[in-house]
Amino acid sequence: MLITVLIPSGRQNPTKEIQIKDGGLVVNNYPPVKNWNHRTIEFDDIRHFAQELSSTLASSRVIMILGTPVDGLPTVRVRRNSQNFSDQGTDLISIDIDGIPVPSSMNPYGSAAIRWFIKKQLPPCFHDVTCAIQLSASAGIVDPATGLPIKPGLNAHIYFQSDRPIPIWLIKELLRNSLVDSSLYTPVQPHYIADPIIGEGVECKIPRNRRHFLIEGNNDVVTLPEIGWVPQGKSVYKTESEWVDPVGGLPEQRHIMACEFMRWFVTEPPKEHAVRYPLARAFATNAYRTAGDSESFTAEGLDANHPDDYLHRDKIISTLPGSRPLSCRQIVSDGFDCPHFKKHGGDCKLMYGTYSPFALALRIKRKG
């Protein structure tokens, strides 16, 4: 697991500070930060991440983002924007829940409430999976004027490890129908992971050593379903049979290479492209579905485009057998100006009704 952490280049502390002042509660929200230093941290698994979060990261002046630094980015005094950090995929799924009412019999600061939320609100692939929990900065804080929590209900960050790195936008699609904060799913949205600074006299219902904990499941990673695309951008889950032509089987590489995007990717290596991960993923998933030695075909394409510096090359290759093609809509939205893409219909002008390079290849194979 790889994550990007940002540290203010000044003296700001990117967390909430909660104090009693003149007999009342004062909550100082996250300070504005213009310039950041950054580093990438690798974790063995979700347990390692949970351990480091509770022991080191939460007590440091850091935030986390899901984006990856672009090539050549200085490590100090940079802006937190999409020009500096791009979506190269992530296998850490961060979920932020805010003010979710829980059954009256449940402690909103305990593991039972988290398990209840996961079962009720998250897709089945998240059920019974080990996850790291961090209760939110305002969770458990009591307003002395009312004697009640300033943020009732369940307020927490839940972290899962997925079985493969996926584009950040795809996490948002996966959680489309869940009561979670969807604003997290951009490359540069801050994930505030530093514990709050709680001043003297502030009542907090959460003991200091219980703001972080691990919930054990029978599985250690989320086995992600595959999400395809239909018109109007509504996501659907697709089965293996829907990606294979029942008459003609799999297309060949020459059919795949009929796609404008696939030819461009191979012949014009986009080394400096800001969205390398989604484009590389599209190339890999479509290429793998061709006949022949597709793993070598994919590896050669990735090496030609990103020699020696592509963070997810090995994982892309190792997870190809379970992958699905990305859509033409996503490829275009990530920066490829395809002359055959019908912006209003969302499909390919060459073969009406095809929505991905792989679907195009199937149609070309069928038509000969």
C-alpha positions as CSV (number, residue, x, y, z in Angstrom):
1,M,0.0,0.0,0.0
2,L,1.3,3.4,-1.0
3,I,0.0,6.7,0.4
4,T,1.0,10.3,0.0
5,V,1.3,12.5,3.1
6,L,1.6,16.3,3.1
7,I,3.3,18.3,5.8
8,P,2.8,22.1,6.0
9,S,6.0,23.8,5.0
10,G,5.3,26.4,7.7
11,R,4.3,25.9,11.4
12,Q,0.6,25.2,10.9
13,N,-0.8,22.1,12.5
14,P,-3.5,20.7,10.1
15,T,-6.0,19.5,12.8
16,K,-8.8,20.9,14.9
17,E,-8.0,22.6,18.2
18,I,-10.7,22.4,20.8
19,Q,-10.6,24.7,23.9
20,I,-12.6,26.1,26.7
21,K,-12.6,29.9,26.6
22,D,-14.6,32.2,28.8
23,G,-16.6,29.2,29.9
24,G,-17.6,28.2,26.4
25,L,-16.4,25.7,23.9
26,V,-14.2,27.0,21.0
27,V,-13.4,24.8,18.0
28,N,-10.6,26.1,15.8
29,N,-10.9,24.4,12.5
30,Y,-8.2,23.3,10.1
31,P,-5.8,26.2,9.3
32,P,-5.3,27.3,5.7
33,V,-2.0,26.0,4.3
34,K,-0.5,27.3,1.0
35,N,2.7,25.3,0.6
36,W,3.3,21.7,1.5
37,N,6.2,19.3,1.7
38,H,5.3,15.7,0.7
39,R,6.5,12.1,0.9
40,T,5.2,8.7,-0.2
41,I,4.9,6.0,2.5
42,E,4.6,2.3,1.8
43,F,2.8,-0.1,4.1
44,D,2.8,-3.9,4.1
45,D,-0.9,-4.2,4.6
46,I,-3.9,-2.7,6.4
47,R,-2.6,-3.8,9.8
48,H,0.7,-2.1,9.3
49,F,-1.2,1.1,8.2
50,A,-3.4,1.0,11.3
51,Q,-0.4,0.6,13.5
52,E,1.5,3.5,12.0
53,L,-1.6,5.7,11.9
54,S,-2.2,5.3,15.6
55,S,1.4,5.4,16.7
56,T,3.0,8.0,14.4
57,L,0.8,9.7,11.7
58,A,-2.0,10.7,14.0
59,S,0.4,12.5,16.3
60,S,2.2,14.3,13.4
61,R,1.5,17.5,11.5
62,V,0.3,15.6,8.3
63,I,-2.7,15.1,6.1
64,M,-3.1,12.3,3.6
65,I,-4.2,12.6,-0.1
66,L,-5.0,9.8,-2.5
67,G,-3.1,11.3,-5.4
68,T,0.5,10.5,-6.4
69,P,3.2,13.1,-7.0
70,V,3.9,13.7,-10.7
71,D,7.3,12.9,-12.0
72,G,10.0,15.4,-11.0
73,L,7.9,17.2,-8.4
74,P,10.0,18.9,-5.7
75,T,9.5,17.4,-2.3
76,V,9.2,20.7,-0.5
77,R,7.0,23.8,-0.8
78,V,4.5,22.7,-3.4
79,R,0.9,23.5,-3.9
80,R,-1.8,20.9,-3.3
81,N,-3.4,20.8,-6.8
82,S,-4.0,18.5,-9.7
83,Q,-1.0,19.7,-11.6
84,N,1.3,18.3,-8.9
85,F,-0.7,15.2,-7.7
86,S,-2.5,12.9,-10.1
87,D,-4.7,9.9,-10.0
88,Q,-2.4,6.9,-10.5
89,G,-4.7,4.7,-8.5
90,T,-4.7,3.5,-4.9
91,D,-5.3,0.3,-3.0
92,L,-6.3,2.2,0.2
93,I,-10.0,3.0,0.4
94,S,-10.7,5.8,2.8
95,I,-14.3,6.3,3.9
96,D,-15.5,9.3,5.9
97,I,-18.8,9.1,7.7
98,D,-20.3,12.1,9.5
99,G,-23.2,12.3,11.9
100,I,-24.8,8.9,11.1
101,P,-27.6,8.0,13.7
102,V,-27.0,4.6,15.2
103,P,-29.4,2.4,17.2
104,S,-29.9,3.6,20.8
105,S,-28.4,0.4,22.2
106,M,-25.1,1.1,20.5
107,N,-22.1,3.1,21.6
108,P,-21.4,5.5,18.7
109,Y,-17.7,5.3,19.5
110,G,-17.3,1.6,19.5
111,S,-16.7,-1.2,17.0
112,A,-20.3,-2.5,17.1
113,A,-21.5,0.8,15.5
114,I,-18.8,0.6,12.8
115,R,-19.8,-3.0,12.0
116,W,-23.4,-2.0,11.9
117,F,-22.7,0.8,9.5
118,I,-20.6,-1.4,7.2
119,K,-23.3,-4.0,7.0
120,K,-26.1,-1.5,6.4
121,Q,-24.4,1.1,4.2
122,L,-21.4,-0.4,2.3
123,P,-21.5,-2.8,-0.7
124,P,-21.2,-6.5,0.2
125,C,-17.5,-6.6,-0.8
126,F,-16.7,-4.6,2.3
127,H,-18.5,-6.9,4.7
128,D,-16.4,-8.9,7.1
129,V,-13.1,-7.3,5.9
130,T,-10.4,-6.1,8.3
131,C,-10.4,-2.3,8.6
132,A,-8.6,0.4,10.4
133,I,-10.8,2.9,12.3
134,Q,-10.1,6.5,13.3
135,L,-12.8,8.4,15.1
136,S,-13.2,11.9,13.8
137,A,-11.6,14.9,15.4
138,S,-14.9,16.2,16.8
139,A,-16.2,12.8,17.9
140,G,-16.9,12.6,21.6
141,I,-16.5,16.3,22.3
142,V,-19.1,17.5,24.8
143,D,-20.5,21.0,24.7
144,P,-20.5,22.3,28.3
145,A,-23.5,24.5,27.6
146,T,-25.8,21.6,26.7
147,G,-24.0,18.6,28.1
148,L,-24.4,16.9,24.7
149,P,-21.9,15.9,22.0
150,I,-21.2,18.7,19.5
151,K,-21.4,16.0,16.8
152,P,-23.9,13.3,17.7
153,G,-24.1,9.9,16.0
154,L,-21.3,8.0,14.3
155,N,-18.3,10.1,13.1
156,A,-15.4,8.2,11.9
157,H,-12.8,7.4,9.1
158,I,-12.8,3.8,8.0
159,Y,-9.8,2.5,6.0
160,F,-9.8,-0.7,3.9
161,Q,-7.2,-2.3,1.7
162,S,-8.4,-3.3,-1.8
163,D,-7.2,-6.3,-3.7
164,R,-5.7,-4.1,-6.4
165,P,-5.1,-0.4,-7.0
166,I,-8.0,1.3,-8.7
167,P,-8.5,4.9,-10.0
168,I,-9.8,7.2,-7.3
169,W,-12.9,8.1,-9.3
170,L,-13.9,4.4,-9.3
171,I,-14.1,4.4,-5.5
172,K,-16.7,7.1,-5.7
173,E,-18.7,5.1,-8.2
174,L,-18.5,2.0,-6.0
175,L,-19.8,4.0,-3.0
176,R,-22.4,6.0,-5.0
177,N,-25.3,4.7,-3.0
178,S,-23.7,4.8,0.4
179,L,-23.9,7.5,3.1
180,V,-20.3,8.6,2.9
181,D,-18.5,11.8,2.1
182,S,-17.9,11.5,-1.7
183,S,-15.8,14.7,-1.8
184,L,-12.8,12.6,-0.6
185,Y,-12.4,10.9,-4.0
186,T,-10.2,13.3,-5.8
187,P,-6.4,13.2,-6.0
188,V,-5.9,16.2,-3.8
189,Q,-8.8,16.3,-1.3
190,P,-7.3,16.4,2.2
191,H,-7.9,13.5,4.5
192,Y,-7.3,14.9,8.0
193,I,-5.6,12.1,10.0
194,A,-4.0,14.1,12.8
195,D,-5.7,13.7,16.2
196,P,-7.4,16.8,17.5
197,I,-5.7,19.1,20.1
198,I,-8.0,18.9,23.1
199,G,-7.4,21.6,25.6
200,E,-7.6,21.5,29.4
201,G,-11.1,21.2,30.8
202,V,-12.7,19.9,27.5
203,E,-14.9,16.9,28.1
204,C,-14.3,14.1,25.6
205,K,-16.2,10.8,25.9
206,I,-13.4,9.0,24.0
207,P,-10.3,7.9,25.9
208,R,-7.1,9.0,24.2
209,N,-6.1,5.4,23.5
210,R,-9.5,4.5,21.9
211,R,-9.6,7.0,19.0
212,H,-7.9,4.4,16.8
213,F,-8.6,0.7,16.6
214,L,-8.6,-2.3,14.2
215,I,-11.7,-4.3,13.4
216,E,-10.8,-7.8,12.4
217,G,-12.6,-9.6,9.5
218,N,-12.3,-13.0,7.9
219,N,-10.8,-11.3,4.9
220,D,-7.9,-8.8,5.0
221,V,-8.7,-7.1,1.7
222,V,-11.7,-5.9,-0.2
223,T,-12.2,-8.1,-3.3
224,L,-13.6,-5.4,-5.6
225,P,-16.3,-6.1,-8.1
226,E,-15.8,-4.9,-11.6
227,I,-17.7,-1.7,-12.6
228,G,-18.6,-1.1,-16.2
229,W,-20.4,1.8,-17.8
230,V,-23.7,2.4,-19.5
231,P,-25.1,5.6,-21.1
232,Q,-25.7,8.6,-18.8
233,G,-22.8,7.5,-16.7
234,K,-24.7,5.1,-14.4
235,S,-22.5,2.3,-13.1
236,V,-23.4,-1.3,-13.3
237,Y,-21.6,-4.5,-12.2
238,K,-20.8,-6.7,-15.2
239,T,-20.2,-10.5,-15.3
240,E,-17.4,-12.2,-17.2
241,S,-19.8,-13.4,-19.9
242,E,-20.8,-9.8,-20.8
243,W,-17.2,-9.0,-21.8
244,V,-16.8,-11.9,-24.1
245,D,-18.5,-12.3,-27.5
246,P,-20.4,-15.6,-27.2
247,V,-20.1,-16.1,-30.9
248,G,-16.6,-15.1,-31.8
249,G,-14.8,-15.4,-28.4
250,L,-12.0,-12.9,-27.6
251,P,-10.7,-10.4,-30.2
252,E,-7.1,-10.5,-31.3
253,Q,-4.5,-7.8,-30.8
254,R,-5.1,-6.4,-34.3
255,H,-8.7,-5.8,-33.4
256,I,-7.7,-4.0,-30.2
257,M,-5.2,-1.9,-32.1
258,A,-8.0,-0.6,-34.4
259,C,-8.9,1.7,-31.5
260,E,-7.6,5.2,-31.9
261,F,-6.7,5.4,-28.2
262,M,-4.8,2.0,-28.2
263,R,-2.7,3.0,-31.2
264,W,-1.9,6.4,-29.6
265,F,-1.0,4.9,-26.3
266,V,1.5,2.5,-27.9
267,T,3.0,4.8,-30.6
268,E,3.0,8.1,-28.7
269,P,4.1,7.4,-25.2
270,P,2.4,9.9,-22.9
271,K,5.3,10.1,-20.5
272,E,4.3,13.4,-19.0
273,H,0.6,12.9,-19.1
274,A,-1.1,14.0,-15.9
275,V,-3.4,11.0,-15.7
276,R,-1.0,8.2,-16.4
277,Y,-2.7,5.7,-14.1
278,P,-6.2,5.6,-15.6
279,L,-4.8,5.6,-19.1
280,A,-2.3,2.8,-18.4
281,R,-5.1,0.9,-16.7
282,A,-7.3,1.3,-19.7
283,F,-4.5,0.1,-22.0
284,A,-3.7,-2.9,-19.8
285,T,-7.3,-4.1,-19.2
286,N,-8.2,-3.9,-22.9
287,A,-4.9,-5.4,-24.0
288,Y,-5.3,-8.3,-21.6
289,R,-8.6,-9.3,-23.1
290,T,-7.0,-10.0,-26.5
291,A,-5.8,-13.4,-27.6
292,G,-2.2,-14.4,-27.4
293,D,0.5,-13.5,-24.8
294,S,-1.4,-10.5,-23.4
295,E,0.6,-10.2,-20.2
296,S,3.8,-9.7,-22.3
297,F,1.9,-7.4,-24.6
298,T,0.8,-5.3,-21.7
299,A,4.1,-5.3,-19.9
300,E,5.9,-4.1,-23.1
301,G,3.4,-1.3,-23.5
302,L,3.8,-0.1,-19.9
303,D,7.6,-0.3,-20.1
304,A,7.6,1.7,-23.4
305,N,5.5,4.4,-21.8
306,H,6.8,4.5,-18.3
307,P,10.4,3.0,-18.1
308,D,11.6,2.3,-14.6
309,D,9.3,4.8,-12.8
310,Y,5.8,3.4,-13.0
311,L,4.6,2.7,-9.5
312,H,1.9,0.2,-10.2
313,R,3.4,-1.8,-13.1
314,D,3.8,-5.1,-11.2
315,K,0.4,-4.9,-9.6
316,I,-1.3,-4.1,-12.9
317,I,0.3,-7.2,-14.4
318,S,-0.5,-9.4,-11.4
319,T,-4.2,-8.4,-11.3
320,L,-4.9,-8.4,-15.0
321,P,-6.7,-11.8,-15.0
322,G,-9.5,-10.2,-12.8
323,S,-9.6,-6.9,-14.6
324,R,-12.2,-5.3,-16.9
325,P,-11.9,-2.7,-19.6
326,L,-12.3,1.0,-18.8
327,S,-14.9,2.9,-20.8
328,C,-14.4,5.3,-23.6
329,R,-16.2,7.9,-21.5
330,Q,-13.6,7.6,-18.7
331,I,-10.6,7.6,-21.2
332,V,-11.9,10.8,-22.7
333,S,-12.7,12.5,-19.4
334,D,-9.1,11.7,-18.3
335,G,-7.6,13.7,-21.2
336,F,-7.6,11.7,-24.4
337,D,-9.3,13.7,-27.2
338,C,-10.7,10.8,-29.3
339,P,-12.1,12.0,-32.6
340,H,-14.5,9.1,-32.7
341,F,-16.1,9.6,-29.3
342,K,-19.8,10.7,-29.3
343,K,-19.9,13.1,-26.4
344,H,-23.7,13.1,-26.3
345,G,-24.2,9.4,-26.7
346,G,-21.0,8.4,-24.9
347,D,-20.1,5.7,-27.4
348,C,-17.9,5.2,-30.5
349,K,-18.8,6.6,-33.9
350,L,-17.0,3.8,-35.6
351,M,-19.2,1.1,-34.1
352,Y,-22.5,2.4,-32.7
353,G,-23.2,0.9,-29.3
354,T,-19.6,0.2,-28.2
355,Y,-18.4,1.9,-25.0
356,S,-14.9,0.7,-24.6
357,P,-11.9,-0.2,-26.8
358,F,-12.5,-3.8,-25.9
359,A,-16.2,-3.6,-27.0
360,L,-15.1,-2.0,-30.2
361,A,-12.6,-4.9,-30.8
362,L,-15.4,-7.4,-30.3
363,R,-17.6,-5.7,-32.9
364,I,-14.7,-5.5,-35.4
365,K,-13.9,-9.2,-34.9
366,R,-17.6,-10.2,-35.3
367,K,-18.0,-8.1,-38.5
368,G,-14.7,-9.3,-39.9
